Amino acid sequence: MSDFPYADRFLVHRTMPEEGTACADVLATMSYMSETENAAWESGQCSGTMYCGDHGHYDFLNEAFSYFSYVNSLQRDMCPSSTKFEAEVIAMTLDMLNASALSDSSAVGLVTSGGSGSIAHAILAYREYNTDKVGRPNVIKPETAHPAFDKACHLFGVELRVAPIDPITTQVDTDWVKKNIDKNTVALIGSACNYGYGTIDPITELGQIALEHEIGLHVDGCLGGFILPFGRELGYDIAPFDFAVPGVTTISADTHKYGYALKGTSVLCFADQALRNSQYFYQPDWSGGKYCSPGMDGSRSAGLLAATWAAMVQLGRSGYRGYAEQIFATSRSMQEVILSHDSLRILGNPSFLFSFTSDEFDVYHVNDFLRTKGWRLNGQQYPNALHMAVTRPQTQPGVVERWRTDIADAVEYAQNHAGEKPKSGAVYGGVEGGPNYEADAFIKMFMAAMMDQQSSIPS
Ligand SMILES: *Cc1c(COP(=O)(O)O)cnc(C)c1O
């Protein structure tokens, strides 16, 4: 049990304490853990996950959250503010994603609990919208599209067809997509951008294919939705991916990533209200009263809607553009460092996040070394690669310089250890050891370590 988090320092609770604990003590415990853990990313050496990293901004969001944290946003008669926050978050996101370019715009949205929630609701909407047209529905995703699509298809009984990507561009093979559409295909999927490589699928071409077959096209902008529009405004070479592209029918964009809001929100945008409405669930004849909720969640904290609204209104377009400018510039400098090494290679033509590999040695050796210097990158597989999602913490002075020095030393380390087995593996979330176990057993162990270690009754 000694490796249970903080067991060396704080009491481990396996039963609820009979008497309560003083607020100050509870808060002191949490403040210690929070400060300890913040050190892992405050240096700017952690890929992704902390999108804003500005404690002043977090304090502001926390205050916004606090006014409504205890309010259930389902009870709209008691909290009309939730209707304002939610409607405006959706409207501002639709506008950012060019919904005004739609010819007969009945564009609408849904605020969900995160990227996976938005993707799940999109898959559900495509299934429900087409129930009387097709048998078992299928959707086609590029291999690089997020596993949230696999999860959504698993949950909703939709068949998932996985299209290969071009190994050089890392973009989806559109010929494969065309060949694998059949009468039960309800939607295609493209990423702008994908999580692994930061590359954008050919959305315009996918839109044409979708239009020809009269099916949907979901653009996964969970990661890029709140930064790519500003990158385009700044003049970066980013192909169109939003509602201005004919054929795009839904876009997911995460407010809890580059929207710089609190964790727990994302926006799913629909070009057509009927598509969104198809996934509503309601139960008009329950003895407890007529029941409806917009999405999978029942009660939701109105605080999350409030904080998301606060982030968007406080930063404004110029705030988002300014952050995007720093992030794109930092990413470019970090990519230049990679390109200055002959033994390293960047995959595809990425944007603000990039991934690199090596044809000379296992790039996980680079990761092994970088870890000793406090960097936390994500490992990828097929081929082994490392990915760096540049966020605001990396834009601090000195981070690019540290990157330059540490990458140079890491390459030397990798060359010297090329014959050995690297320590790092490829698990999303950064836990080592993936390839060392049978995957199934490994995942169960990983989950058990996360969930069950302390939940069993003490013997
Ligand atoms: C993060 C991410 C998701 C999933 O979002 P969650 O908020 O983690 O559920 C989906 N797609 C892409 C491209 C992502 O980066």
The ligand as an SDF file (V2000), in Angstrom:
LIG
                    3D

 15 15  0  0  0  0  0  0  0  0999 V2000
   -8.8850   15.1640  -26.4600 C   0  0  0  0  0  0  0  0  0  0  0  0
   -9.4340   14.7340  -27.7590 C   0  0  0  0  0  0  0  0  0  0  0  0
  -10.6500   14.0510  -27.8510 C   0  0  0  0  0  0  0  0  0  0  0  0
  -11.3970   13.5420  -26.6310 C   0  0  0  0  0  0  0  0  0  0  0  0
  -11.7110   14.5430  -25.7730 O   0  0  0  0  0  0  0  0  0  0  0  0
  -11.8950   14.3300  -24.1870 P   0  0  0  0  0  0  0  0  0  0  0  0
  -12.2010   15.7070  -23.7710 O   0  0  0  0  0  0  0  0  0  0  0  0
  -10.6140   13.7790  -23.6430 O   0  0  0  0  0  0  0  0  0  0  0  0
  -13.0190   13.4020  -23.9710 O   0  0  0  0  0  0  0  0  0  0  0  0
  -11.1450   13.7900  -29.1030 C   0  0  0  0  0  0  0  0  0  0  0  0
  -10.4830   14.1540  -30.2050 N   0  0  0  0  0  0  0  0  0  0  0  0
   -9.2960   14.7750  -30.1640 C   0  0  0  0  0  0  0  0  0  0  0  0
   -8.6020   15.1460  -31.4310 C   0  0  0  0  0  0  0  0  0  0  0  0
   -8.7260   15.0770  -28.9320 C   0  0  0  0  0  0  0  0  0  0  0  0
   -7.5330   15.6650  -28.8790 O   0  0  0  0  0  0  0  0  0  0  0  0
  1  2  1  0
  2  3  1  0
  2 14  2  0
  3  4  1  0
  3 10  2  0
  4  5  1  0
  5  6  1  0
  6  7  2  0
  6  8  1  0
  6  9  1  0
 10 11  1  0
 11 12  2  0
 12 13  1  0
 12 14  1  0
 14 15  1  0
M  END
$$$$
